[in-house]
């Protein structure tokens, strides 16, 4: 049964401006412990790749927060929700702390799709509840 859906579009130009304004404080606030080194590696190879990684993760977390109906209030937080990739490249959700407990206690499962093209990153999340 579908528990919720969420979608988000992130303007990469706005993310670039925010990153220029706030520097590394922005990714440190938005990205989790496993995401941050990936962002740093991508930035080292290509600042544009790092920017797109940050924008897709920002968008996915926004979409996820909408799908679970909490927005960005506890137990949902930027760093408690990580979007990582399986070896196949498919994005997958990794939750931590009280958000993980909240999610599991409801028997929820999430499906995530990410995309970026020129000026925008977009994401779509479907959250299912096991009967």
Rosetta blueprint (number, residue, H / E / L):
1 X L
2 X E
3 X E
4 X E
5 X E
6 X E
7 X E
8 X E
9 X E
10 X E
11 X E
12 X H
13 X H
14 X H
15 X H
16 X H
17 X H
18 X H
19 X H
20 X H
21 X H
22 X H
23 X L
24 X H
25 X H
26 X H
27 X H
28 X H
29 X H
30 X H
31 X L
32 X L
33 X H
34 X H
35 X H
36 X H
37 X H
38 X H
39 X H
40 X H
41 X H
42 X H
43 X H
44 X H
45 X H
46 X L
47 X H
48 X H
49 X H
50 X H
51 X H
52 X H
53 X H
54 X H
55 X H
56 X H
57 X H
58 X H
59 X H
60 X H
61 X H
62 X H
63 X H
64 X H
65 X H
66 X H
67 X H
68 X L
69 X L
70 X L
71 X L
72 X L
73 X L
74 X L
75 X L
76 X L
77 X L
78 X L
79 X L
80 X L
81 X E
82 X E
83 X E
84 X E
85 X E
86 X L
87 X L
88 X L
89 X L
90 X L
91 X E
92 X E
93 X E
94 X E
95 X E
96 X L
97 X H
98 X H
99 X H
100 X H
101 X H
102 X H
103 X H
104 X H
105 X H
106 X L
107 X L
108 X E
109 X E
110 X E
111 X E
112 X E
113 X E
114 X E
115 X E
116 X E
117 X E
118 X L
119 X L
120 X E
121 X E
122 X E
123 X E
124 X E
125 X E
126 X E
127 X E
128 X E
129 X E
130 X L
131 X L
